[in-house]
Amino acid sequence: MRIKEAEGSAKIKQAYANAVPDICGVILSECKQEKGKVIVMAEEKKTKGTMKYIMAAAGLILVLGAGALSANVYRLNYAVSSTVSLDVNPSIQIMVNEKEQVLDVKALNEDGETVIGDMDFKGSDIEVTMNALIGSMLRNGYLNELANSILISVDNSDPLKGEELQARLAEKVNELMEADGFFGAVLGQTITEDSDLRQLADQYGITQGKAQLIRQILDSTTGHTFEELAPLTINELNLIISTGTSAVEKVSSLGSASEKAYIGEEKAKEAAFAHAGVSGQDITFYEMDMDLEKGVMVYEIEFKCGGFEYEYDIDAQTGDIIKNKKEIDDDMPAGSQVSSPGGNMPAAGTNPPGSGTQVPDSGTAAVPPAQQNSGGNAGGNSGASAPSAGGNSGSGGTSGTITLEQAKEIALNHAGQSASAVYFDKLELDHDHGMQKYEIEFIVGNTEYEYEIDAVTGAILEYDWGHDDGHGHGHMAGGTGNSTGADSGTVTSEQAKQIALNHAGQSASNVYFDKVELDYDDGMQIYEIEFVSGNMEYEYEIDAVTGMILEYDWDQD
Amino acid sequence: MLDMTSMEKLRADCNPDAVEQCLFGIERQEPGALEEFYYRTSASVYGFALSVLKNTQDAEDIMHDFYVLVWSAAGKYRSDGKPMAWVLTVTRNLCLQKLREYRKKSDIPQEDWESYISGNGNMSAEDKMILSECLIRLSDEERQIVMLHTVSGFKHREIARLLELPLSTVLSKYNRALKKLRKIYGGEQ
């Protein structure tokens, strides 16, 4: 005869519970000794006045002798007090104890391994270790004139300590590089343990420090994804930060990132001006950022001249014009546009002869709304199905184009999520069959959401929710809805029952349902379904959104 | 503060709310909080460490390190209603650290489990047998999955997240492990 699974589980649980050696007393006294609270514990035990008191007291004496010492020794010597990460392109993690002696040095990528080589740092001082690692990076050419930026991140449970160590190390590294006649740039930050960050770091094989830096860049800019930025070197990230308009908080910076690998701002400016047919004197507004566009470092140059607004993306290495745009300057008084000398310039989006690398501009070009809609309605975006587009669509004389922020809001509202709880994976404005749509992807916990939102009406064109369980199956029943109703895409209890029955190989007629419940767990809606057939008990948990079987259990009575 | 017998009743009771309260109590250094936390979670911590390291002394060391660490770092826990996930993540990290040390020394010794498992005085012969069967017959992952599900009360989904395995793998390994274990209970498949 077989034992029921529940009973088996209980036995296993009991076996494990009883196998735990009782070292509670030792631990308790070690911890309390550390905080000087031993006496409190002894007094409390006294009131019980039984054998237990004697046992406790015995434990206490033992601890006062050896335990207290071992706890302190443990913390001082073996406990990881700070984790220091170094990123250039090689990524290296250094674990140090409270005395700032190195416990372990770990390479997080192949370049990191090259840098560490066969050096063994265990027990060395952190500053000595940094010295050796920076030296090795210089020798191996990871730090050079073209890429001179290094990121130091310190993780310590005590933020003040972390900050102090970080500042000291940044200063030290700067000194080291200067002593070598090398003008480096040091970025420093403290990080706090965060499971999202760890997940990202693991996923992309980078340090948590670099992950945090990228996340901060993503927070302060739009149009990038984590995936895009992860392979960049710290120098490239530093360039994006230092030329960016929005400051990245919580990152301290010494020195400046090398631009020597690139053509330089002046050349980029010349190229843009020459293409636009304007001269430097006529410019009324000018701004330059370095940024990443489709995997290429670019100079993003914006300027205004003669009633027009120009935007150029210039490949930072080749000087090619990757993108150009010309628009009527909205800020100009209406009358001045007419008289502006616009005739001598190429029209927006036209490619000059000889430049094959041009891509039609995909920005928020001011296309008349009517033109947008005529092409767009074929895609199935009946205006009525836009759940929260509300005032965005067709609001009179304005362009009718919704912003990225609005599109994000629409997707979040539909998914029932708030911006603070999600991580945006992809934010893109795309052209498809003559219509503009936002492609938005975000992650909450282990659920991935994908939305396509009409950039003109705000209608949700398509959405897909799935589980990020490494297998990519998750788009089962009801996954892709084409906005047929207000809350489509959710599985009904009947459908959930059917999914469970199919999986169990049973039919509704020969089972008895014990329980069909819609439950919330971990922010997810889940059907809990239990049914009996013959002497078998079945339990299922089914994702109410995707219809995916999350968990099942079969028991025989 | 609870006395010993009430504490004994809490052994391996990983009710998330109660465990979370313990962590808050530890952060505020309330008397009894660490003790209650120990009784509720030690089966999971020790069980997981044993499942990974397959060495009773190492598992005991991990358990020691874990509670000393929690005492000083309970403030690092951020309330999310899933304290056991935090407990097991920290435990897992300690175990991985230990494994890294081992990789440089030698292999983990194979042991005659029944003679090594001493337990805490409540241990019956059957308990010993079940435990050593888990250690001998199951693969590392199977053992960890069974332990997390039965002892720590983790859902398969949560196990998948902790062990960084696909959910389907966790499900199939769990079912395979139970099939193996059923044979021990005297029945044939």
Interface residues (C-beta under 8 A of the other chain):
Chain A: M1 R2 I3 E5 G8 S9 A10 K11 I12 K13 Q14 A15 Y16 A17 N18 A19 V20 P21 D22 I23 C24 V26 I27 L28 E30 C31 E34 K35 K37 V40 M41 E44 K48 K52 A71 Y74 R75 Y78 A79 D104 S157 E193 S195 D202 N446 H467 D469 G470 H471 H473 D521 D522 E541 L550 E551 Y552
Chain B: M1 D3 M4 R11 A12 Q29 P31 L34 E35 Y38 Y39 S42 A43 Y46 G47 L50 T56 E60 M63 H64 D65 Y67 V68 L69 W71 S72 A73 G75 K76 K82 T89 Q97 R100 I117 S118 G119 N120 G121 N122 M123 S124 E126 D127 K128 I130 L131 C134 V146 M147 H149 T150 V151 K155 H156 R157 A160 R161 E164 L165 P166 L167 S168 L171 L178 L181 R182 Y185 G186 G187
